[in-house]
Amino acid sequence: MESSKKYFAEALGTFALVLFGCGAATIASVSQSGPEGIGLLGISLAFGFSLMVMVYAIGPISGCHINPAVSIAMMAAKKLSLKETIGYVLSQCTGATLAAAILYVIAIGSDGFVMPEWGLASNGWGDGYLGEYNIISAAITEFVFTFLFLLVIFGTTAKIASPLMAGLAIGISLTLIHMVAIPITGTSVNPARSLGPALFSGGEALRQLWLFILIPIAGGLFAALVRNLFLED
C-alpha cells in the first residue's frame, strides 16, 4: 500500500474521531433533549463508535491508528518504521486540527457564542475543569488508560487474533475509558485528539496540552514494553 494512501487514511480517521467525539461533547451535550443533552454515556459512545467504524473503514489501509500514542507504540513494538511513524503522526494531527476547525466554525454560528475555557471539548484538569481533579490524578488517568488501551489494540491485532472482532473490541474499550475518565481529564489517551481543540480554545487548554501529549505517549510505550516482554504473539 502506498504511504500516501496510508497517511490520507490516518488523517481522515482522526478527523472523523474528533468531529464525532468532540462534536458530541461540544454540540450534542446541550441539545433539545434537555440541559444534559446526551450526557457522559452518549459522549463516551460517540468516541467509541467513531473509532469502531473507522477501524473497519480504514483499518485495511493503514491499520487505523488515528492516535500518535498508538503509532509510536507500534514503532516501539517494531510494527511500524520511523519514517511511517512520522508520517502517521503528522497526518493524525492534521486531521484532528481540521476537525476542530470545522467544529469551531459550526459553534460560532450560534447566537451569543463565546469560547469557554477548555472549549471544543478540550482536555484539562484543575480548578474550573469538570470534576476539578489535580494534575497527579490527570497524569495517572492518562497513563493507565492509555496503557490498557494499547494492550487491547496489541491483543486484538495479533496474528492469532480474529480481525473481524478487532474493531468491536477496540471501540468498546475506548467507550469504557471515556465513561471513567471524562470527569477527570475529559479523556484524551490521544495527543492528536487533544491538540486540535486546544489550538482553537487557547488559554488553559493550550497551556495544559503538554500533559496530553507526553503522558499518553509514555503509557503507550510502556504497553509496548510489556507486550514485547510478556505478551509477544
C-alpha positions in Angstrom: 0.0 0.0 0.0 1.4 3.4 -1.0 2.4 5.5 2.0 0.4 8.5 0.8 -2.8 6.4 1.0 -2.0 5.3 4.5 -1.3 8.9 5.6 -4.6 10.1 4.0 -6.5 7.3 5.7 -5.0 8.3 9.1 -5.8 12.0 8.6 -9.4 11.0 7.6 -9.8 8.6 10.5 -8.6 11.1 13.1 -10.8 13.8 11.5 -13.8 11.6 12.0 -12.9 10.7 15.6 -12.5 14.3 16.6 -15.5 15.5 14.7 -17.9 12.9 16.1 -16.4 12.6 19.6 -15.6 16.3 20.3 -18.7 17.3 18.3 -20.9 15.2 20.6 -19.3 16.8 23.7 -19.5 20.4 22.2 -22.8 20.4 20.4 -25.0 17.4 21.3 -24.3 17.6 25.1 -26.5 20.6 25.2 -29.5 20.0 22.9 -33.2 19.9 22.7 -33.2 16.7 24.8 -32.5 18.8 27.8 -29.7 20.6 29.7 -27.7 17.4 30.0 -28.1 16.6 26.3 -26.7 13.1 25.5 -24.7 13.1 28.7 -21.5 11.3 29.7 -22.7 8.0 28.3 -23.6 9.5 25.0 -20.2 11.2 24.6 -18.4 8.0 25.5 -20.4 6.1 22.9 -19.7 8.8 20.3 -15.9 8.3 20.7 -16.1 4.6 20.9 -18.5 4.1 17.9 -16.5 6.6 15.8 -13.3 4.6 16.4 -15.0 1.3 15.8 -16.5 2.3 12.4 -13.2 3.8 11.3 -11.3 0.6 12.2 -13.5 -1.2 9.7 -13.4 1.6 7.2 -9.6 2.4 7.0 -8.1 -0.5 9.0 -7.3 -2.5 5.9 -5.4 0.6 4.5 -3.4 2.0 7.4 -4.3 -0.1 10.5 -6.4 2.7 11.8 -4.1 4.1 14.5 -5.6 7.6 14.4 -3.7 8.3 17.5 0.0 9.3 17.8 0.4 7.3 21.0 -0.7 4.2 19.1 1.6 4.8 16.2 4.6 5.5 18.5 3.9 2.4 20.5 3.6 0.3 17.3 7.1 1.7 16.3 8.4 0.6 19.7 6.9 -2.8 19.1 8.7 -3.0 15.7 5.4 -3.0 13.8 6.0 0.4 12.2 9.1 2.2 10.8 10.3 5.5 12.0 9.5 7.1 8.6 6.0 5.8 8.6 5.5 6.8 12.3 6.4 10.4 11.5 4.0 10.4 8.5 1.2 8.9 10.6 1.6 11.3 13.5 1.7 14.4 11.2 -1.4 13.1 9.3 -3.2 12.4 12.6 -2.5 15.9 13.9 -3.6 17.4 10.6 -6.9 15.5 10.6 -7.6 16.5 14.3 -6.9 20.1 13.6 -9.2 20.3 10.6 -12.0 18.6 12.6 -11.6 21.1 15.4 -11.6 24.0 12.8 -14.9 22.7 11.5 -16.4 22.4 15.0 -15.3 26.0 15.7 -17.0 27.3 12.6 -20.2 25.4 13.5 -20.1 26.6 17.1 -19.7 30.3 16.3 -22.9 30.0 14.2 -24.8 30.0 17.5 -26.0 33.4 18.7 -24.0 34.8 21.6 -21.3 32.1 21.3 -18.3 32.8 23.5 -15.4 30.3 23.5 -15.4 29.0 27.1 -12.3 27.9 28.9 -11.3 24.5 27.7 -13.7 24.9 24.7 -14.5 22.4 21.9 -14.2 19.5 24.4 -10.5 20.3 25.2 -8.8 18.2 27.8 -7.7 19.6 31.1 -7.6 19.4 34.8 -7.7 21.6 38.0 -10.0 24.3 39.2 -12.9 25.0 36.9 -12.5 21.9 34.8 -15.3 19.3 35.2 -14.5 17.3 38.4 -11.6 19.6 39.3 -9.1 16.8 39.8 -5.5 17.7 40.3 -2.5 17.2 37.9 -1.5 13.9 39.6 -4.9 12.4 39.1 -4.9 13.6 35.5 -1.4 12.1 34.8 -2.2 8.8 36.4 -5.5 8.6 34.5 -4.0 9.3 31.1 -1.0 6.9 31.7 -3.0 3.9 33.0 -5.9 4.1 30.5 -3.6 4.6 27.5 -1.6 1.6 28.7 -4.7 -0.5 28.9 -6.0 0.8 25.6 -2.8 -0.2 23.8 -2.8 -3.6 25.4 -6.3 -4.2 23.9 -5.0 -3.0 20.5 -2.0 -5.2 20.6 -4.1 -8.2 21.6 -6.8 -7.8 19.1 -4.4 -7.2 16.2 -2.1 -10.0 17.0 -1.5 -12.7 14.3 -3.6 -15.3 16.2 -6.5 -12.9 16.9 -9.7 -12.6 14.9 -9.5 -9.5 12.7 -13.3 -9.3 12.4 -13.6 -8.7 16.2 -10.8 -6.1 16.4 -12.9 -3.0 15.7 -15.6 -4.0 18.1 -13.2 -4.7 21.0 -11.2 -1.6 20.4 -14.3 0.6 20.1 -15.8 -0.8 23.3 -12.5 -0.3 25.2 -12.4 3.4 24.2 -16.0 3.8 25.3 -15.2 2.2 28.7 -12.2 4.5 29.1 -14.3 7.6 28.4 -17.0 6.5 30.9 -14.5 6.6 33.7 -12.1 9.3 32.6 -14.3 12.1 31.3 -14.9 13.8 34.7 -11.1 13.7 35.4 -9.5 14.9 32.2 -12.2 14.9 29.5 -10.4 11.8 28.3 -7.5 12.1 25.9 -5.4 8.9 25.6 -4.7 10.5 22.2 -2.4 13.5 21.7 -3.9 14.4 18.3 -7.4 14.5 19.8 -6.1 16.9 22.4 -4.1 19.1 20.0 -6.9 20.1 17.7 -9.4 21.5 20.2 -6.7 23.2 22.3 -5.4 25.1 19.3 -8.7 26.8 18.8 -9.7 27.0 22.5 -6.4 28.5 23.6 -6.0 29.6 27.3 -5.7 26.8 29.8 -6.4 24.1 27.3 -3.3 25.1 25.3 -1.1 25.6 28.5 -2.1 22.1 29.7 -1.7 20.4 26.4 1.8 19.1 27.2 0.4 16.6 29.6 -1.9 15.1 27.0 0.9 14.8 24.6 3.6 13.3 26.8 1.6 11.1 29.2 -0.4 9.1 26.6 2.8 8.5 24.6 4.5 7.3 27.8 1.6 5.0 28.5 1.7 3.6 25.0 5.4 3.0 25.2 5.0 1.1 28.5 2.3 -1.0 26.9 4.8 -1.8 24.0 7.4 -2.8 26.6 5.0 -5.1 28.4 3.9 -6.6 25.2 7.4 -7.2 24.0 8.5 -8.8 27.3 5.4 -10.8 28.3 2.8 -10.9 25.5 4.7 -11.3 22.3 2.5 -13.1 19.8 
